[in-house]
Amino acid sequence: MVGNAMTNVDAGQKEYEISLLLKEEAGSAAVKNLMALHGCTITLDNEPRRITLAYPIKKEPSALFGFMRFLAEPQSLKELSKALEFEPSCLRFLVISESFEKEAERAPGLRKAAPVRGERIQESAPRTPDIVTNEELERKLEEILK
């Protein structure tokens, strides 16, 4: 894990999270180098782990999945995305801005909805279906067709 303390945060920087699918372990170092080149400061680094993909991506049946949280300026994010698209060891990536936990902390007036408590349904003996005769069915049909 790279430094968790967020001291010396520039005013223009925002917190982002990137999720990655990589071909090989060396891809993680390549992504970190690209991030450093584009002025990103990694605040949380998760060790990638191998997963089996639901379908092949770029003819790869499995990949390393990892994620990182980092600080970056919004302008440099576009350049980083372009660089990651051309990185051969990066199969897929997704960048999101800030975690949902932080958004919940910022809105103290909003609370999570409490689960709705349903009324208890009393279990009763299973009902036996009412037996209907053919004459009753014919009368009901005649009423409907009138």
Buried (B, 14 or more C-beta within 10 A) or exposed (E): EEEEEEEEEEEEBBBBBBBBBBBEEEBBEBBBEBBEEBBBBBBBBBEBEEEEBEEEBEEEEEBBBBBBBBBBBEEBBEBBEEBBEEBEBBBBBEBEEEBEEEEEEEEEEEEEEEEEEEEEEEEEEEEEEEEEEEEEEEEEEEEEEE
